[in-house]
Amino acid sequence: MQIAITNAACLYGRPIQCAIIRAMNPLPDAPQPKWYHNVWFVLLMLFVVLGPFGLPFLWQSPRFPRWVKIVLTVTVLLYTAWLIASTIWIVRTILRVFPLLVP
């Protein structure tokens, strides 16, 4: 019965109903997406845990369009460069303010 409804919705020019029915009833042999292709997992790896080491997760994920991958790659690289520059500035400031820490 469900297949007949799906075919009828698709044949009679109802693309929205066709898409909704197919989304609710995925094909049994369709491959399930991998857990590491989850959008939130990829974003967490990029900005919290791994930084630039999370870029392979981003580029292997089929859930992001190419333009989003490019924007996120540039953002992660700028974010990483800013973190490195901030760390160098903090260390220099600490060494300048507390000269007794340096032997």
Buried (B, 14 or more C-beta within 10 A) or exposed (E): EEEEEBEEBBEEEEEEBBEEBBEEEEEEEEEEEEEEBBEEBBBBBBBEEBBEEBBEBBBEBEEBEEEEBEEBBEEBEEBBEEEEEEEEEEEEEEEEEEEEEEE
